[in-house]
């Protein structure tokens, strides 16, 4: 099973995931990143912060970027 890294970029810069996590597939890594984006979005809303251009970049151990997930995309409006 491959290792994935979840880097977070926002207006303050980029936070690099040095550990990563072993997951079964690219799809599972995308799902994990979306869940993390939802959690980050919820925190920002609870703190009354602006939902800025934060995003998660999911990188497989072989260096392939498998997803870029903007935190805003976790917000679903009807």
mmCIF file of the N, C-alpha and C atoms, coordinates in Angstrom:
data_MODEL
# 
_entry.id   MODEL 
# 
loop_
_atom_site.group_PDB 
_atom_site.id 
_atom_site.type_symbol 
_atom_site.label_atom_id 
_atom_site.label_alt_id 
_atom_site.label_comp_id 
_atom_site.label_asym_id 
_atom_site.label_entity_id 
_atom_site.label_seq_id 
_atom_site.pdbx_PDB_ins_code 
_atom_site.Cartn_x 
_atom_site.Cartn_y 
_atom_site.Cartn_z 
_atom_site.occupancy 
_atom_site.B_iso_or_equiv 
_atom_site.pdbx_formal_charge 
_atom_site.auth_seq_id 
_atom_site.auth_comp_id 
_atom_site.auth_asym_id 
_atom_site.auth_atom_id 
_atom_site.pdbx_PDB_model_num 
ATOM 1   N N  . UNK A 1 1  ? 0.846   -1.178 0.000  1.00 0.00 ? 1  UNK A N  1 
ATOM 2   C CA . UNK A 1 1  ? 0.000   0.000  0.000  1.00 0.00 ? 1  UNK A CA 1 
ATOM 3   C C  . UNK A 1 1  ? 0.888   1.236  0.000  1.00 0.00 ? 1  UNK A C  1 
ATOM 4   N N  . UNK A 1 2  ? 0.551   2.224  -0.824 1.00 0.00 ? 2  UNK A N  1 
ATOM 5   C CA . UNK A 1 2  ? 1.394   3.417  -0.932 1.00 0.00 ? 2  UNK A CA 1 
ATOM 6   C C  . UNK A 1 2  ? 1.197   4.404  0.219  1.00 0.00 ? 2  UNK A C  1 
ATOM 7   N N  . UNK A 1 3  ? 2.191   5.236  0.393  1.00 0.00 ? 3  UNK A N  1 
ATOM 8   C CA . UNK A 1 3  ? 2.148   6.317  1.381  1.00 0.00 ? 3  UNK A CA 1 
ATOM 9   C C  . UNK A 1 3  ? 1.748   7.597  0.656  1.00 0.00 ? 3  UNK A C  1 
ATOM 10  N N  . UNK A 1 4  ? 0.921   8.405  1.330  1.00 0.00 ? 4  UNK A N  1 
ATOM 11  C CA . UNK A 1 4  ? 0.449   9.669  0.774  1.00 0.00 ? 4  UNK A CA 1 
ATOM 12  C C  . UNK A 1 4  ? 0.795   10.798 1.739  1.00 0.00 ? 4  UNK A C  1 
ATOM 13  N N  . UNK A 1 5  ? 1.079   11.959 1.153  1.00 0.00 ? 5  UNK A N  1 
ATOM 14  C CA . UNK A 1 5  ? 1.395   13.153 1.933  1.00 0.00 ? 5  UNK A CA 1 
ATOM 15  C C  . UNK A 1 5  ? 0.346   14.211 1.647  1.00 0.00 ? 5  UNK A C  1 
ATOM 16  N N  . UNK A 1 6  ? -0.064  14.907 2.685  1.00 0.00 ? 6  UNK A N  1 
ATOM 17  C CA . UNK A 1 6  ? -1.120  15.912 2.582  1.00 0.00 ? 6  UNK A CA 1 
ATOM 18  C C  . UNK A 1 6  ? -0.543  17.277 2.957  1.00 0.00 ? 6  UNK A C  1 
ATOM 19  N N  . UNK A 1 7  ? -0.133  18.034 1.962  1.00 0.00 ? 7  UNK A N  1 
ATOM 20  C CA . UNK A 1 7  ? 0.406   19.374 2.196  1.00 0.00 ? 7  UNK A CA 1 
ATOM 21  C C  . UNK A 1 7  ? -0.752  20.371 2.186  1.00 0.00 ? 7  UNK A C  1 
ATOM 22  N N  . UNK A 1 8  ? -0.664  21.372 3.052  1.00 0.00 ? 8  UNK A N  1 
ATOM 23  C CA . UNK A 1 8  ? -1.721  22.384 3.152  1.00 0.00 ? 8  UNK A CA 1 
ATOM 24  C C  . UNK A 1 8  ? -1.131  23.743 2.816  1.00 0.00 ? 8  UNK A C  1 
ATOM 25  N N  . UNK A 1 9  ? -1.749  24.425 1.870  1.00 0.00 ? 9  UNK A N  1 
ATOM 26  C CA . UNK A 1 9  ? -1.327  25.778 1.492  1.00 0.00 ? 9  UNK A CA 1 
ATOM 27  C C  . UNK A 1 9  ? -2.452  26.748 1.828  1.00 0.00 ? 9  UNK A C  1 
ATOM 28  N N  . UNK A 1 10 ? -2.067  27.911 2.380  1.00 0.00 ? 10 UNK A N  1 
ATOM 29  C CA . UNK A 1 10 ? -3.030  28.979 2.614  1.00 0.00 ? 10 UNK A CA 1 
ATOM 30  C C  . UNK A 1 10 ? -2.293  30.304 2.497  1.00 0.00 ? 10 UNK A C  1 
ATOM 31  N N  . UNK A 1 11 ? -2.920  31.368 2.954  1.00 0.00 ? 11 UNK A N  1 
ATOM 32  C CA . UNK A 1 11 ? -2.313  32.698 2.812  1.00 0.00 ? 11 UNK A CA 1 
ATOM 33  C C  . UNK A 1 11 ? -1.027  32.848 3.624  1.00 0.00 ? 11 UNK A C  1 
ATOM 34  N N  . UNK A 1 12 ? -0.827  31.968 4.607  1.00 0.00 ? 12 UNK A N  1 
ATOM 35  C CA . UNK A 1 12 ? 0.380   32.025 5.432  1.00 0.00 ? 12 UNK A CA 1 
ATOM 36  C C  . UNK A 1 12 ? 1.537   31.215 4.852  1.00 0.00 ? 12 UNK A C  1 
ATOM 37  N N  . UNK A 1 13 ? 1.283   30.462 3.789  1.00 0.00 ? 13 UNK A N  1 
ATOM 38  C CA . UNK A 1 13 ? 2.331   29.638 3.185  1.00 0.00 ? 13 UNK A CA 1 
ATOM 39  C C  . UNK A 1 13 ? 1.894   28.190 3.085  1.00 0.00 ? 13 UNK A C  1 
ATOM 40  N N  . UNK A 1 14 ? 2.863   27.295 3.043  1.00 0.00 ? 14 UNK A N  1 
ATOM 41  C CA . UNK A 1 14 ? 2.588   25.869 2.893  1.00 0.00 ? 14 UNK A CA 1 
ATOM 42  C C  . UNK A 1 14 ? 3.115   25.107 4.100  1.00 0.00 ? 14 UNK A C  1 
ATOM 43  N N  . UNK A 1 15 ? 2.273   24.225 4.594  1.00 0.00 ? 15 UNK A N  1 
ATOM 44  C CA . UNK A 1 15 ? 2.654   23.327 5.680  1.00 0.00 ? 15 UNK A CA 1 
ATOM 45  C C  . UNK A 1 15 ? 2.865   21.953 5.052  1.00 0.00 ? 15 UNK A C  1 
ATOM 46  N N  . UNK A 1 16 ? 4.083   21.447 5.142  1.00 0.00 ? 16 UNK A N  1 
ATOM 47  C CA . UNK A 1 16 ? 4.427   20.183 4.495  1.00 0.00 ? 16 UNK A CA 1 
ATOM 48  C C  . UNK A 1 16 ? 4.236   19.014 5.448  1.00 0.00 ? 16 UNK A C  1 
ATOM 49  N N  . UNK A 1 17 ? 3.541   18.009 4.983  1.00 0.00 ? 17 UNK A N  1 
ATOM 50  C CA . UNK A 1 17 ? 3.340   16.769 5.719  1.00 0.00 ? 17 UNK A CA 1 
ATOM 51  C C  . UNK A 1 17 ? 4.603   15.939 5.548  1.00 0.00 ? 17 UNK A C  1 
ATOM 52  N N  . UNK A 1 18 ? 5.357   15.787 6.608  1.00 0.00 ? 18 UNK A N  1 
ATOM 53  C CA . UNK A 1 18 ? 6.627   15.053 6.545  1.00 0.00 ? 18 UNK A CA 1 
ATOM 54  C C  . UNK A 1 18 ? 6.440   13.549 6.797  1.00 0.00 ? 18 UNK A C  1 
ATOM 55  N N  . UNK A 1 19 ? 5.340   13.165 7.477  1.00 0.00 ? 19 UNK A N  1 
ATOM 56  C CA . UNK A 1 19 ? 5.106   11.767 7.826  1.00 0.00 ? 19 UNK A CA 1 
ATOM 57  C C  . UNK A 1 19 ? 4.330   11.014 6.775  1.00 0.00 ? 19 UNK A C  1 
ATOM 58  N N  . UNK A 1 20 ? 3.230   11.596 6.363  1.00 0.00 ? 20 UNK A N  1 
ATOM 59  C CA . UNK A 1 20 ? 2.351   10.919 5.431  1.00 0.00 ? 20 UNK A CA 1 
ATOM 60  C C  . UNK A 1 20 ? 1.567   9.826  6.124  1.00 0.00 ? 20 UNK A C  1 
ATOM 61  N N  . UNK A 1 21 ? 0.767   9.143  5.337  1.00 0.00 ? 21 UNK A N  1 
ATOM 62  C CA . UNK A 1 21 ? -0.048  8.054  5.861  1.00 0.00 ? 21 UNK A CA 1 
ATOM 63  C C  . UNK A 1 21 ? -0.176  6.985  4.769  1.00 0.00 ? 21 UNK A C  1 
ATOM 64  N N  . UNK A 1 22 ? -0.187  5.737  5.200  1.00 0.00 ? 22 UNK A N  1 
ATOM 65  C CA . UNK A 1 22 ? -0.327  4.620  4.265  1.00 0.00 ? 22 UNK A CA 1 
ATOM 66  C C  . UNK A 1 22 ? -1.819  4.354  4.074  1.00 0.00 ? 22 UNK A C  1 
ATOM 67  N N  . UNK A 1 23 ? -2.244  4.372  2.810  1.00 0.00 ? 23 UNK A N  1 
ATOM 68  C CA . UNK A 1 23 ? -3.646  4.124  2.480  1.00 0.00 ? 23 UNK A CA 1 
ATOM 69  C C  . UNK A 1 23 ? -3.731  3.118  1.341  1.00 0.00 ? 23 UNK A C  1 
ATOM 70  N N  . UNK A 1 24 ? -4.907  2.546  1.171  1.00 0.00 ? 24 UNK A N  1 
ATOM 71  C CA . UNK A 1 24 ? -5.093  1.476  0.195  1.00 0.00 ? 24 UNK A CA 1 
ATOM 72  C C  . UNK A 1 24 ? -5.080  1.951  -1.252 1.00 0.00 ? 24 UNK A C  1 
ATOM 73  N N  . UNK A 1 25 ? -5.517  3.207  -1.491 1.00 0.00 ? 25 UNK A N  1 
ATOM 74  C CA . UNK A 1 25 ? -5.656  3.628  -2.886 1.00 0.00 ? 25 UNK A CA 1 
ATOM 75  C C  . UNK A 1 25 ? -5.666  5.150  -3.008 1.00 0.00 ? 25 UNK A C  1 
ATOM 76  N N  . UNK A 1 26 ? -5.524  5.617  -4.249 1.00 0.00 ? 26 UNK A N  1 
ATOM 77  C CA . UNK A 1 26 ? -5.630  7.048  -4.532 1.00 0.00 ? 26 UNK A CA 1 
ATOM 78  C C  . UNK A 1 26 ? -7.009  7.567  -4.142 1.00 0.00 ? 26 UNK A C  1 
ATOM 79  N N  . UNK A 1 27 ? -8.051  6.782  -4.408 1.00 0.00 ? 27 UNK A N  1 
ATOM 80  C CA . UNK A 1 27 ? -9.411  7.195  -4.057 1.00 0.00 ? 27 UNK A CA 1 
ATOM 81  C C  . UNK A 1 27 ? -9.562  7.391  -2.552 1.00 0.00 ? 27 UNK A C  1 
ATOM 82  N N  . UNK A 1 28 ? -8.975  6.505  -1.774 1.00 0.00 ? 28 UNK A N  1 
ATOM 83  C CA . UNK A 1 28 ? -9.053  6.640  -0.325 1.00 0.00 ? 28 UNK A CA 1 
ATOM 84  C C  . UNK A 1 28 ? -8.291  7.887  0.134  1.00 0.00 ? 28 UNK A C  1 
ATOM 85  N N  . UNK A 1 29 ? -7.163  8.181  -0.500 1.00 0.00 ? 29 UNK A N  1 
ATOM 86  C CA . UNK A 1 29 ? -6.392  9.376  -0.155 1.00 0.00 ? 29 UNK A CA 1 
ATOM 87  C C  . UNK A 1 29 ? -7.194  10.637 -0.483 1.00 0.00 ? 29 UNK A C  1 
ATOM 88  N N  . UNK A 1 30 ? -7.881  10.653 -1.621 1.00 0.00 ? 30 UNK A N  1 
ATOM 89  C CA . UNK A 1 30 ? -8.736  11.802 -1.970 1.00 0.00 ? 30 UNK A CA 1 
ATOM 90  C C  . UNK A 1 30 ? -9.846  11.981 -0.940 1.00 0.00 ? 30 UNK A C  1 
ATOM 91  N N  . UNK A 1 31 ? -10.454 10.871 -0.527 1.00 0.00 ? 31 UNK A N  1 
ATOM 92  C CA . UNK A 1 31 ? -11.528 10.932 0.475  1.00 0.00 ? 31 UNK A CA 1 
ATOM 93  C C  . UNK A 1 31 ? -11.002 11.469 1.799  1.00 0.00 ? 31 UNK A C  1 
ATOM 94  N N  . UNK A 1 32 ? -9.806  11.049 2.191  1.00 0.00 ? 32 UNK A N  1 
ATOM 95  C CA . UNK A 1 32 ? -9.195  11.544 3.434  1.00 0.00 ? 32 UNK A CA 1 
ATOM 96  C C  . UNK A 1 32 ? -8.947  13.054 3.348  1.00 0.00 ? 32 UNK A C  1 
ATOM 97  N N  . UNK A 1 33 ? -8.469  13.493 2.202  1.00 0.00 ? 33 UNK A N  1 
ATOM 98  C CA . UNK A 1 33 ? -8.197  14.926 2.024  1.00 0.00 ? 33 UNK A CA 1 
ATOM 99  C C  . UNK A 1 33 ? -9.491  15.726 2.062  1.00 0.00 ? 33 UNK A C  1 
ATOM 100 N N  . UNK A 1 34 ? -10.556 15.221 1.471  1.00 0.00 ? 34 UNK A N  1 
ATOM 101 C CA . UNK A 1 34 ? -11.843 15.922 1.505  1.00 0.00 ? 34 UNK A CA 1 
ATOM 102 C C  . UNK A 1 34 ? -12.360 16.010 2.933  1.00 0.00 ? 34 UNK A C  1 
ATOM 103 N N  . UNK A 1 35 ? -12.216 14.937 3.697  1.00 0.00 ? 35 UNK A N  1 
ATOM 104 C CA . UNK A 1 35 ? -12.643 14.966 5.100  1.00 0.00 ? 35 UNK A CA 1 
ATOM 105 C C  . UNK A 1 35 ? -11.836 15.997 5.883  1.00 0.00 ? 35 UNK A C  1 
ATOM 106 N N  . UNK A 1 36 ? -10.540 16.050 5.660  1.00 0.00 ? 36 UNK A N  1 
ATOM 107 C CA . UNK A 1 36 ? -9.690  17.035 6.337  1.00 0.00 ? 36 UNK A CA 1 
ATOM 108 C C  . UNK A 1 36 ? -10.091 18.450 5.928  1.00 0.00 ? 36 UNK A C  1 
ATOM 109 N N  . UNK A 1 37 ? -10.447 18.646 4.668  1.00 0.00 ? 37 UNK A N  1 
ATOM 110 C CA . UNK A 1 37 ? -10.895 19.964 4.197  1.00 0.00 ? 37 UNK A CA 1 
ATOM 111 C C  . UNK A 1 37 ? -12.188 20.361 4.898  1.00 0.00 ? 37 UNK A C  1 
ATOM 112 N N  . UNK A 1 38 ? -13.105 19.419 5.086  1.00 0.00 ? 38 UNK A N  1 
ATOM 113 C CA . UNK A 1 38 ? -14.358 19.707 5.801  1.00 0.00 ? 38 UNK A CA 1 
ATOM 114 C C  . UNK A 1 38 ? -14.074 20.128 7.236  1.00 0.00 ? 38 UNK A C  1 
ATOM 115 N N  . UNK A 1 39 ? -13.146 19.420 7.883  1.00 0.00 ? 39 UNK A N  1 
ATOM 116 C CA . UNK A 1 39 ? -12.795 19.747 9.264  1.00 0.00 ? 39 UNK A CA 1 
ATOM 117 C C  . UNK A 1 39 ? -12.156 21.128 9.349  1.00 0.00 ? 39 UNK A C  1 
ATOM 118 N N  . UNK A 1 40 ? -11.264 21.442 8.406  1.00 0.00 ? 40 UNK A N  1 
ATOM 119 C CA . UNK A 1 40 ? -10.621 22.755 8.401  1.00 0.00 ? 40 UNK A CA 1 
ATOM 120 C C  . UNK A 1 40 ? -11.661 23.853 8.165  1.00 0.00 ? 40 UNK A C  1 
ATOM 121 N N  . UNK A 1 41 ? -12.577 23.613 7.246  1.00 0.00 ? 41 UNK A N  1 
ATOM 122 C CA . UNK A 1 41 ? -13.630 24.574 6.948  1.00 0.00 ? 41 UNK A CA 1 
ATOM 123 C C  . UNK A 1 41 ? -14.501 24.806 8.185  1.00 0.00 ? 41 UNK A C  1 
ATOM 124 N N  . UNK A 1 42 ? -14.876 23.743 8.870  1.00 0.00 ? 42 UNK A N  1 
ATOM 125 C CA . UNK A 1 42 ? -15.698 23.858 10.081 1.00 0.00 ? 42 UNK A CA 1 
ATOM 126 C C  . UNK A 1 42 ? -14.980 24.688 11.145 1.00 0.00 ? 42 UNK A C  1 
ATOM 127 N N  . UNK A 1 43 ? -13.689 24.451 11.329 1.00 0.00 ? 43 UNK A N  1 
ATOM 128 C CA . UNK A 1 43 ? -12.917 25.223 12.304 1.00 0.00 ? 43 UNK A CA 1 
ATOM 129 C C  . UNK A 1 43 ? -12.917 26.706 11.956 1.00 0.00 ? 43 UNK A C  1 
ATOM 130 N N  . UNK A 1 44 ? -12.712 27.014 10.687 1.00 0.00 ? 44 UNK A N  1 
ATOM 131 C CA . UNK A 1 44 ? -12.693 28.409 10.251 1.00 0.00 ? 44 UNK A CA 1 
ATOM 132 C C  . UNK A 1 44 ? -14.053 29.073 10.492 1.00 0.00 ? 44 UNK A C  1 
ATOM 133 N N  . UNK A 1 45 ? -15.126 28.360 10.209 1.00 0.00 ? 45 UNK A N  1 
ATOM 134 C CA . UNK A 1 45 ? -16.464 28.908 10.412 1.00 0.00 ? 45 UNK A CA 1 
ATOM 135 C C  . UNK A 1 45 ? -16.713 29.139 11.905 1.00 0.00 ? 45 UNK A C  1 
ATOM 136 N N  . UNK A 1 46 ? -16.373 28.162 12.736 1.00 0.00 ? 46 UNK A N  1 
ATOM 137 C CA . UNK A 1 46 ? -16.582 28.298 14.179 1.00 0.00 ? 46 UNK A CA 1 
ATOM 138 C C  . UNK A 1 46 ? -15.789 29.458 14.778 1.00 0.00 ? 46 UNK A C  1 
ATOM 139 N N  . UNK A 1 47 ? -14.614 29.728 14.229 1.00 0.00 ? 47 UNK A N  1 
ATOM 140 C CA . UNK A 1 47 ? -13.779 30.824 14.719 1.00 0.00 ? 47 UNK A CA 1 
ATOM 141 C C  . UNK A 1 47 ? -14.122 32.159 14.075 1.00 0.00 ? 47 UNK A C  1 
ATOM 142 N N  . UNK A 1 48 ? -15.057 32.138 13.131 1.00 0.00 ? 48 UNK A N  1 
ATOM 143 C CA . UNK A 1 48 ? -15.433 33.370 12.441 1.00 0.00 ? 48 UNK A CA 1 
ATOM 144 C C  . UNK A 1 48 ? -14.359 33.860 11.490 1.00 0.00 ? 48 UNK A C  1 
ATOM 145 N N  . UNK A 1 49 ? -13.510 32.962 11.030 1.00 0.00 ? 49 UNK A N  1 
ATOM 146 C CA . UNK A 1 49 ? -12.434 33.333 10.118 1.00 0.00 ? 49 UNK A CA 1 
ATOM 147 C C  . UNK A 1 49 ? -12.921 33.324 8.672  1.00 0.00 ? 49 UNK A C  1 
ATOM 148 N N  . UNK A 1 50 ? -12.222 34.025 7.853  1.00 0.00 ? 50 UNK A N  1 
ATOM 149 C CA . UNK A 1 50 ? -12.522 34.053 6.429  1.00 0.00 ? 50 UNK A CA 1 
ATOM 150 C C  . UNK A 1 50 ? -12.066 32.735 5.807  1.00 0.00 ? 50 UNK A C  1 
ATOM 151 N N  . UNK A 1 51 ? -12.922 32.199 4.965  1.00 0.00 ? 51 UNK A N  1 
ATOM 152 C CA . UNK A 1 51 ? -12.553 30.985 4.231  1.00 0.00 ? 51 UNK A CA 1 
ATOM 153 C C  . UNK A 1 51 ? -11.735 31.444 3.032  1.00 0.00 ? 51 UNK A C  1 
ATOM 154 N N  . UNK A 1 52 ? -10.447 31.366 3.186  1.00 0.00 ? 52 UNK A N  1 
ATOM 155 C CA . UNK A 1 52 ? -9.532  31.889 2.171  1.00 0.00 ? 52 UNK A CA 1 
ATOM 156 C C  . UNK A 1 52 ? -9.197  30.835 1.129  1.00 0.00 ? 52 UNK A C  1 
ATOM 157 N N  . UNK A 1 53 ? -8.086  30.965 0.504  1.00 0.00 ? 53 UNK A N  1 
ATOM 158 C CA . UNK A 1 53 ? -7.682  30.062 -0.571 1.00 0.00 ? 53 UNK A CA 1 
ATOM 159 C C  . UNK A 1 53 ? -6.940  28.827 -0.114 1.00 0.00 ? 53 UNK A C  1 
ATOM 160 N N  . UNK A 1 54 ? -7.208  28.361 1.099  1.00 0.00 ? 54 UNK A N  1 
ATOM 161 C CA . UNK A 1 54 ? -6.519  27.166 1.594  1.00 0.00 ? 54 UNK A CA 1 
ATOM 162 C C  . UNK A 1 54 ? -6.859  25.961 0.725  1.00 0.00 ? 54 UNK A C  1 
ATOM 163 N N  . UNK A 1 55 ? -5.857  25.089 0.566  1.00 0.00 ? 55 UNK A N  1 
ATOM 164 C CA . UNK A 1 55 ? -6.080  23.879 -0.226 1.00 0.00 ? 55 UNK A CA 1 
ATOM 165 C C  . UNK A 1 55 ? -5.177  22.759 0.268  1.00 0.00 ? 55 UNK A C  1 
ATOM 166 N N  . UNK A 1 56 ? -5.617  21.536 0.025  1.00 0.00 ? 56 UNK A N  1 
ATOM 167 C CA . UNK A 1 56 ? -4.832  20.342 0.317  1.00 0.00 ? 56 UNK A CA 1 
ATOM 168 C C  . UNK A 1 56 ? -4.275  19.824 -1.000 1.00 0.00 ? 56 UNK A C  1 
ATOM 169 N N  . UNK A 1 57 ? -3.012  19.454 -0.981 1.00 0.00 ? 57 UNK A N  1 
ATOM 170 C CA . UNK A 1 57 ? -2.407  18.810 -2.135 1.00 0.00 ? 57 UNK A CA 1 
ATOM 171 C C  . UNK A 1 57 ? -2.025  17.404 -1.687 1.00 0.00 ? 57 UNK A C  1 
ATOM 172 N N  . UNK A 1 58 ? -2.552  16.411 -2.386 1.00 0.00 ? 58 UNK A N  1 
ATOM 173 C CA . UNK A 1 58 ? -2.312  15.012 -2.033 1.00 0.00 ? 58 UNK A CA 1 
ATOM 174 C C  . UNK A 1 58 ? -1.256  14.468 -2.982 1.00 0.00 ? 58 UNK A C  1 
ATOM 175 N N  . UNK A 1 59 ? -0.149  14.012 -2.394 1.00 0.00 ? 59 UNK A N  1 
ATOM 176 C CA . UNK A 1 59 ? 0.982   13.537 -3.191 1.00 0.00 ? 59 UNK A CA 1 
ATOM 177 C C  . UNK A 1 59 ? 1.320   12.107 -2.785 1.00 0.00 ? 59 UNK A C  1 
ATOM 178 N N  . UNK A 1 60 ? 1.348   11.236 -3.771 1.00 0.00 ? 60 UNK A N  1 
ATOM 179 C CA . UNK A 1 60 ? 1.738   9.843  -3.543 1.00 0.00 ? 60 UNK A CA 1 
ATOM 180 C C  . UNK A 1 60 ? 3.252   9.793  -3.356 1.00 0.00 ? 60 UNK A C  1 
ATOM 181 N N  . UNK A 1 61 ? 3.748   8.786  -2.690 1.00 0.00 ? 61 UNK A N  1 
ATOM 182 C CA . UNK A 1 61 ? 5.172   8.679  -2.375 1.00 0.00 ? 61 UNK A CA 1 
ATOM 183 C C  . UNK A 1 61 ? 6.063   8.724  -3.614 1.00 0.00 ? 61 UNK A C  1 
ATOM 184 N N  . UNK A 1 62 ? 5.526   8.361  -4.776 1.00 0.00 ? 62 UNK A N  1 
ATOM 185 C CA . UNK A 1 62 ? 6.319   8.414  -5.999 1.00 0.00 ? 62 UNK A CA 1 
ATOM 186 C C  . UNK A 1 62 ? 6.372   9.818  -6.602 1.00 0.00 ? 62 UNK A C  1 
ATOM 187 N N  . UNK A 1 63 ? 5.791   10.801 -5.878 1.00 0.00 ? 63 UNK A N  1 
ATOM 188 C CA . UNK A 1 63 ? 5.857   12.197 -6.312 1.00 0.00 ? 63 UNK A CA 1 
ATOM 189 C C  . UNK A 1 63 ? 4.694   12.662 -7.168 1.00 0.00 ? 63 UNK A C  1 
ATOM 190 N N  . UNK A 1 64 ? 3.777   11.763 -7.495 1.00 0.00 ? 64 UNK A N  1 
ATOM 191 C CA . UNK A 1 64 ? 2.631   12.121 -8.323 1.00 0.00 ? 64 UNK A CA 1 
ATOM 192 C C  . UNK A 1 64 ? 1.586   12.847 -7.480 1.00 0.00 ? 64 UNK A C  1 
ATOM 193 N N  . UNK A 1 65 ? 1.174   14.036 -7.945 1.00 0.00 ? 65 UNK A N  1 
ATOM 194 C CA . UNK A 1 65 ? 0.095   14.776 -7.289 1.00 0.00 ? 65 UNK A CA 1 
ATOM 195 C C  . UNK A 1 65 ? -1.207  14.144 -7.761 1.00 0.00 ? 65 UNK A C  1 
ATOM 196 N N  . UNK A 1 66 ? -1.930  13.526 -6.835 1.00 0.00 ? 66 UNK A N  1 
ATOM 197 C CA . UNK A 1 66 ? -3.158  12.841 -7.246 1.00 0.00 ? 66 UNK A CA 1 
ATOM 198 C C  . UNK A 1 66 ? -4.399  13.701 -7.040 1.00 0.00 ? 66 UNK A C  1 
ATOM 199 N N  . UNK A 1 67 ? -4.269  14.787 -6.249 1.00 0.00 ? 67 UNK A N  1 
ATOM 200 C CA . UNK A 1 67 ? -5.431  15.662 -6.056 1.00 0.00 ? 67 UNK A CA 1 
ATOM 201 C C  . UNK A 1 67 ? -4.992  16.985 -5.455 1.00 0.00 ? 67 UNK A C  1 
ATOM 202 N N  . UNK A 1 68 ? -5.694  18.030 -5.854 1.00 0.00 ? 68 UNK A N  1 
ATOM 203 C CA . UNK A 1 68 ? -5.597  19.332 -5.205 1.00 0.00 ? 68 UNK A CA 1 
ATOM 204 C C  . UNK A 1 68 ? -7.019  19.689 -4.804 1.00 0.00 ? 68 UNK A C  1 
ATOM 205 N N  . UNK A 1 69 ? -7.236  19.815 -3.500 1.00 0.00 ? 69 UNK A N  1 
ATOM 206 C CA . UNK A 1 69 ? -8.589  20.016 -2.995 1.00 0.00 ? 69 UNK A CA 1 
ATOM 207 C C  . UNK A 1 69 ? -8.684  21.355 -2.272 1.00 0.00 ? 69 UNK A C  1 
ATOM 208 N N  . UNK A 1 70 ? -9.350  22.329 -2.903 1.00 0.00 ? 70 UNK A N  1 
ATOM 209 C CA . UNK A 1 70 ? -9.573  23.603 -2.215 1.00 0.00 ? 70 UNK A CA 1 
ATOM 210 C C  . UNK A 1 70 ? -10.505 23.384 -1.024 1.00 0.00 ? 70 UNK A C  1 
ATOM 211 N N  . UNK A 1 71 ? -10.194 24.001 0.099  1.00 0.00 ? 71 UNK A N  1 
ATOM 212 C CA . UNK A 1 71 ? -11.029 23.855 1.287  1.00 0.00 ? 71 UNK A CA 1 
ATOM 213 C C  . UNK A 1 71 ? -12.459 24.305 0.981  1.00 0.00 ? 71 UNK A C  1 
ATOM 214 N N  . UNK A 1 72 ? -12.613 25.354 0.173  1.00 0.00 ? 72 UNK A N  1 
ATOM 215 C CA . UNK A 1 72 ? -13.959 25.840 -0.177 1.00 0.00 ? 72 UNK A CA 1 
ATOM 216 C C  . UNK A 1 72 ? -14.814 24.772 -0.833 1.00 0.00 ? 72 UNK A C  1 
ATOM 217 N N  . UNK A 1 73 ? -14.174 23.826 -1.521 1.00 0.00 ? 73 UNK A N  1 
ATOM 218 C CA . UNK A 1 73 ? -14.949 22.798 -2.226 1.00 0.00 ? 73 UNK A CA 1 
ATOM 219 C C  . UNK A 1 73 ? -15.666 21.861 -1.255 1.00 0.00 ? 73 UNK A C  1 
ATOM 220 N N  . UNK A 1 74 ? -15.276 21.886 0.032  1.00 0.00 ? 74 UNK A N  1 
ATOM 221 C CA . UNK A 1 74 ? -15.923 21.052 1.023  1.00 0.00 ? 74 UNK A CA 1 
ATOM 222 C C  . UNK A 1 74 ? -17.278 21.623 1.447  1.00 0.00 ? 74 UNK A C  1 
ATOM 223 N N  . UNK A 1 75 ? -17.530 22.873 1.120  1.00 0.00 ? 75 UNK A N  1 
ATOM 224 C CA . UNK A 1 75 ? -18.789 23.531 1.468  1.00 0.00 ? 75 UNK A CA 1 
ATOM 225 C C  . UNK A 1 75 ? -19.837 23.233 0.404  1.00 0.00 ? 75 UNK A C  1 
ATOM 226 N N  . UNK A 1 76 ? -20.940 22.689 0.845  1.00 0.00 ? 76 UNK A N  1 
ATOM 227 C CA . UNK A 1 76 ? -22.020 22.356 -0.089 1.00 0.00 ? 76 UNK A CA 1 
ATOM 228 C C  . UNK A 1 76 ? -23.208 23.250 0.230  1.00 0.00 ? 76 UNK A C  1 
ATOM 229 N N  . UNK A 1 77 ? -23.626 24.004 -0.734 1.00 0.00 ? 77 UNK A N  1 
ATOM 230 C CA . UNK A 1 77 ? -24.807 24.862 -0.588 1.00 0.00 ? 77 UNK A CA 1 
ATOM 231 C C  . UNK A 1 77 ? -25.903 24.343 -1.511 1.00 0.00 ? 77 UNK A C  1 
ATOM 232 N N  . UNK A 1 78 ? -27.093 24.409 -1.044 1.00 0.00 ? 78 UNK A N  1 
ATOM 233 C CA . UNK A 1 78 ? -28.221 23.915 -1.851 1.00 0.00 ? 78 UNK A CA 1 
ATOM 234 C C  . UNK A 1 78 ? -28.640 24.969 -2.836 1.00 0.00 ? 78 UNK A C  1 
# 
